[in-house]
Structures are given as C-alpha cells and as structure tokens.
Amino acid sequence: MQKYGYLLIFKPTLALLSGGTKGNVDAELVLYSVIEMQNYDKAIIVSGDSDYHCLVDYLIKQDKLLHLMIPNKYKYSSLLKKFADKIVFMNNLKEKLEYKKR
C-alpha cells in the first residue's frame, strides 16, 4: 500500500500472558487523523468499533471520509449504522480481490 502512496503507521503491541496481543491505538488514531487532516484528501477507517464513532462523524462533517470499512458485517457496533452510505463491508472482498488462474 505504501508503494501506491498510502501512509501506513504501525504501532507497538504487547504480548499478553493469555497468548493474545494487545495494542491500544484508538485514541492515537483519532488524534493523528485530526492532526494530519490537512495532509490528506480522504480517509478510510477500517473498524467496526464504536470507539471511532466520533471520528467518523467528524470526518464526514469535514468531507474527509471516503469509506468506513467494516471487517465483519455480522459483528459491528450498531452505533455505526447511521453512516450506512459510507460503509463497505469486507466479508466478500476475498472473492473480489483474490488472484484466480485462468
């Protein structure tokens, strides 16, 4: 994605004793998105988490949101439903994006 001009930001994570991974990026994403707003045309937020409701709402009001991409259309916050015209569900993207030999 960086090759095509996208800015990717990677955050450190913590390994949990349970074997899982924890990475708190919610507040940082919101803050960074607003700080850098003059440096991008449109944002794509990938999340189904209601923690980003205020960011999505603000970006729409500023005409800065292209899409809200939700990974799982069967499990996402109902608070995000009001942004239906900006939502793209990712469930079926594999079929659309995968390479198929002819």
GIFEN-V295251 format. One record per residue. N is the residue number from 1. RES is the residue in one letter. D_LAST is the distance of its C-alpha to the last C-alpha in whole Angstrom. Layout:
n=N res=RES d_last=D_LAST
n=N res=RES d_last=D_LAST
//
This chain:
n=1 res=M d_last=26
n=2 res=Q d_last=29
n=3 res=K d_last=27
n=4 res=Y d_last=26
n=5 res=G d_last=30
n=6 res=Y d_last=30
n=7 res=L d_last=33
n=8 res=L d_last=33
n=9 res=I d_last=36
n=10 res=F d_last=36
n=11 res=K d_last=39
n=12 res=P d_last=41
n=13 res=T d_last=40
n=14 res=L d_last=43
n=15 res=A d_last=42
n=16 res=L d_last=44
n=17 res=L d_last=46
n=18 res=S d_last=44
n=19 res=G d_last=41
n=20 res=G d_last=39
n=21 res=T d_last=39
n=22 res=K d_last=41
n=23 res=G d_last=41
n=24 res=N d_last=43
n=25 res=V d_last=41
n=26 res=D d_last=42
n=27 res=A d_last=45
n=28 res=E d_last=44
n=29 res=L d_last=41
n=30 res=V d_last=43
n=31 res=L d_last=46
n=32 res=Y d_last=43
n=33 res=S d_last=41
n=34 res=V d_last=45
n=35 res=I d_last=46
n=36 res=E d_last=43
n=37 res=M d_last=43
n=38 res=Q d_last=44
n=39 res=N d_last=41
n=40 res=Y d_last=38
n=41 res=D d_last=37
n=42 res=K d_last=35
n=43 res=A d_last=35
n=44 res=I d_last=32
n=45 res=I d_last=34
n=46 res=V d_last=31
n=47 res=S d_last=34
n=48 res=G d_last=35
n=49 res=D d_last=38
n=50 res=S d_last=41
n=51 res=D d_last=43
n=52 res=Y d_last=41
n=53 res=H d_last=42
n=54 res=C d_last=45
n=55 res=L d_last=43
n=56 res=V d_last=40
n=57 res=D d_last=43
n=58 res=Y d_last=45
n=59 res=L d_last=41
n=60 res=I d_last=41
n=61 res=K d_last=45
n=62 res=Q d_last=44
n=63 res=D d_last=41
n=64 res=K d_last=39
n=65 res=L d_last=36
n=66 res=L d_last=33
n=67 res=H d_last=32
n=68 res=L d_last=33
n=69 res=M d_last=30
n=70 res=I d_last=30
n=71 res=P d_last=28
n=72 res=N d_last=29
n=73 res=K d_last=30
n=74 res=Y d_last=32
n=75 res=K d_last=34
n=76 res=Y d_last=36
n=77 res=S d_last=39
n=78 res=S d_last=41
n=79 res=L d_last=42
n=80 res=L d_last=39
n=81 res=K d_last=39
n=82 res=K d_last=41
n=83 res=F d_last=38
n=84 res=A d_last=36
n=85 res=D d_last=35
n=86 res=K d_last=34
n=87 res=I d_last=32
n=88 res=V d_last=28
n=89 res=F d_last=27
n=90 res=M d_last=25
n=91 res=N d_last=24
n=92 res=N d_last=21
n=93 res=L d_last=19
n=94 res=K d_last=17
n=95 res=E d_last=15
n=96 res=K d_last=15
n=97 res=L d_last=15
n=98 res=E d_last=12
n=99 res=Y d_last=9
n=100 res=K d_last=6
n=101 res=K d_last=4
n=102 res=R d_last=0
//
